[in-house]
Amino acid sequence: MKKKAKKEQQDSQNKSAKVAKLPIKNKSSKGTKKEGIFSRINRFFKEAKTELTKVKWPTQKELIASTIAVIILCLVFAFFLGIVDIGIVKVLKLILR
């Protein structure tokens, strides 16, 4: 029973420790033609379009809630920094008198 539990623990550790191996690109690619600037730009925009189709865009409700949260947070920070600024000015006036 203990051996089975220990083996399962080792298996789970091995699964989490596996790292994806990326193919190594050969820098000395003699014989292959260099890709032109316009074809690279075209490929970039095609890949960007493909990636944008994978994005989970927020719903209108989510967007409004996030916008309100950001505006409130900005107001809270502005108020806090204003109070800190007033305090620093008062302290400096006392020191410089």
C-alpha positions in Angstrom: 0.0 0.0 0.0 2.8 2.4 0.9 4.7 1.5 -2.3 1.7 2.4 -4.4 1.2 5.8 -2.7 4.9 6.5 -3.1 4.9 5.5 -6.7 1.9 7.8 -7.4 3.6 10.7 -5.7 6.8 10.2 -7.8 4.7 10.0 -11.0 2.9 13.2 -10.2 6.3 14.9 -9.5 7.7 13.6 -12.8 4.7 14.9 -14.7 5.0 18.4 -13.2 8.8 18.4 -13.7 8.6 17.8 -17.5 9.6 20.7 -19.6 8.6 21.3 -23.2 11.7 21.1 -25.4 11.7 23.6 -28.2 13.4 22.9 -31.5 16.8 24.5 -31.9 17.0 26.8 -34.9 20.1 26.4 -37.1 21.7 29.8 -37.5 23.8 28.8 -40.4 21.0 28.1 -42.8 23.0 28.2 -46.0 21.0 27.6 -49.2 17.8 29.1 -47.9 16.7 32.4 -49.3 16.2 35.3 -46.8 12.6 36.4 -46.4 11.8 39.9 -47.7 10.5 42.7 -45.6 7.1 42.8 -47.1 6.5 39.1 -46.7 7.6 39.4 -43.0 5.2 42.3 -42.5 2.4 40.3 -44.2 3.1 37.3 -42.0 3.1 39.5 -38.9 -0.3 40.8 -39.6 -1.7 37.4 -40.5 -0.4 36.0 -37.2 -1.7 39.0 -35.3 -5.2 38.5 -36.8 -5.1 34.9 -35.9 -4.1 35.7 -32.3 -6.9 38.3 -32.0 -9.5 35.7 -32.9 -8.3 33.7 -29.9 -8.9 36.5 -27.4 -11.9 36.3 -25.1 -13.3 39.8 -25.3 -15.2 41.1 -22.3 -18.9 41.5 -22.4 -20.4 45.0 -22.1 -21.3 44.4 -18.5 -17.8 43.2 -17.6 -16.3 46.2 -19.4 -18.5 48.7 -17.6 -17.7 47.1 -14.2 -14.0 47.2 -14.9 -14.1 50.8 -16.1 -16.0 51.9 -12.9 -13.5 50.0 -10.7 -10.6 51.8 -12.4 -12.2 55.2 -12.1 -12.9 54.7 -8.4 -9.4 53.4 -7.7 -7.9 56.5 -9.5 -10.1 58.8 -7.4 -9.0 57.1 -4.2 -5.3 57.3 -5.1 -5.7 60.9 -6.1 -7.4 61.7 -2.8 -4.7 59.9 -0.9 -1.9 61.6 -2.7 -3.6 65.0 -2.2 -3.8 64.4 1.6 -0.1 63.3 1.6 0.9 66.4 -0.4 -0.9 68.7 2.0 0.7 67.0 4.9 4.2 67.3 3.4 3.6 71.0 2.6 2.5 71.8 6.2 5.5 69.9 7.7 7.9 71.8 5.4 6.4 75.1 6.3 6.9 74.3 10.0 10.5 73.3 9.3 11.4 76.3 7.2 9.9 79.0 9.5 
